[in-house]
Structure formats: structure tokens, C-alpha cells
Amino acid sequence: MSPFILTLLYFIAAVVIVGIGLVIFELVTTKYKDWEEIKQGNSAVALSIGGKIIGICIILAFSIYTNDGIPQTMIWGGYGVVLQLVAYYLFDFLTRRFTVEMELKNGNVSVGIVSMCVSIGLAFVVGASIT
């Protein structure tokens, strides 16, 4: 297959997986709506969501690097979405002094940065395990 067509197919697969992930993340945040907060300028939520997008894409990239093919890449991407959710809930569980979701809603940029770092850092671990 032509590298141009293959790249387009991987791009479409990535957009679909990230889009599904964003819908799921929107559904699990009950105290606010991600895109409404971002529209209102909530940088903390934007950082958190940005980290999830980057994290999913890192996992997809590692899958593509190992030449698993588009179906396998989509499976890894779906798995990446699930693991990003697990990472978010673990981060919330381990921060007993505050609720991550409320801090993000309140615009706590520090929590947004740490949330982003958790998503990106764990994505590298998952990605490395693919290879």
C-alpha cells in the first residue's frame, strides 16, 4: 500500500480513537463539562484533556512504530483510552486531600499540569510495553 494512503488511514484511525476517548472523558466528568470549561478559559481542564490526547497519541505512535497494522493500532488506541481513564482515577484516588475533578473545575492549573504529566508519563510506559 502507498505510504501516503497508509498515513491517511493511520491519521483517520487516530482521529477516531481520540474522538471516542474525548467523548468518554466528557461522560465521566460529572462535576463539569470539559469543552464548556475550556471555552470559558479553564486552563486546568485544558491541560488535563490535552494530556489525555497526547497520551493516547503516544500509545498509537508506539503501536504504529511496531507495524502492528491499522486494526491492531486501533485496539491499542482503545486500550490506551481505558488506561488513561484508569490513570485519571488512580491520580484522584491517590490525592486524598482534594478531589481532582473539583480542583480542575475550580481552575487549579497545578492539578491540571500534574494530571497532564500523569497521562503523558504513563502513556510512555504503555507505549514502551508495546515494543
N, C-alpha and C positions, 0 to 999 in steps of 0.2 A: 504494500500500500504506500502511496505517496506520503512523504513526511509532512507535506502541507495538509493533506486530508487527515492524517493521523493526529496532527497537532490540533486541528479544528475539533476532532472528535474528543480528544482529551479535554480541551477547553470546555466544550459543551458538557461533558461529564462532570467537570469540576464545578461549573456554574450550577448545575442541577443539584449536586451534593451540598454545596454551600447554601443554596437556596432552601433546601429541605432542612438543613441544620438551623438556619435563621428562623424558619417557621417554628421549629421545635423549641428553640430557645425563647422565642416570643411567647409560646404557650406555657412554658414552665415558670416564667417570671410572673408571679401573681400580684405583686405589690406595685408594679408599674408596667408600662408597655415600652419596649426597647426603642422603637422608632419614634414614638411621641417624645420620649426623654431626649433622644438625640436631636430631634427637630427643635426642642426647646433649649439646646445648647448644653446638655448634661454631658460633660467630658468624661466623667467616671464611667457612665454606661457605654459611651462610645469606645473607650479604651477596653472595657471588658468584652464587648461584642467584637471589636477589632482583633483582639487576641484570639477569640474563638475562630474567626475567619482565617487568620494566619495559621492557627494551629491545625485546622482541617486541611488547609492547602499544603502545609508541610508534610502531613501524612500522605496526601495524594501525591506530592512530589517524590517522596521516597518510594512509593508504590510504582510510579512511572519509571523511576531510575532502575528498578529491578526488572523492568519489562514484563510485568505480570499481565499486561493486556488491559483493555478497557473494562471488561466485566470485573476482573479482579481489582482493578483500581477503584471501581465504584463500590465494591464490597469493602475494601479498606477504608474508603471515604466514609461510608455509613458507620463502620466500626469506629472511625475517628470521631464522628458526631457523638456517638454513645459515650466514648471515653472522655470527650470534652464535657459532657454532662456530668459524668462521674467526678471529674476533676473539680468542677464547679461546686458540686455538693460536698466533696471532701474538704475543699477550701472553706466552705461555710461551716461544716461540722468542726473543723479544727480551730476556728476562730470563735470560741465560746463567749468572748467578751462583747461581741457585737454580731449582728446579722448582716451578712454580706449584701443581701438584696436591699435591705433598708439603707445601708451606707451608700450603695450605688445610687439608689433613688434620691438620696439627700445630696448627691454630687460629690461625695468624698473621693477625690482624684487619687489619693494614696491607695485606697482599696481598689480602685479601677486599675491602677498600674500593677499592683500585686496580682489581681485577677488575670490581667493580660499576661503577665510573666508566667503564672502557673499554666495557663493554656498553651503558651508557646513552648515553655520548657518541657512539659510532658509530651507535647507533640514530637519533639526531637527524640525523646526516649522511645515512643511508639514507632516513629519512623525508622529509627536505628534497628529496632527489633524486626522490621520487615526484611531488611537486607541479609 
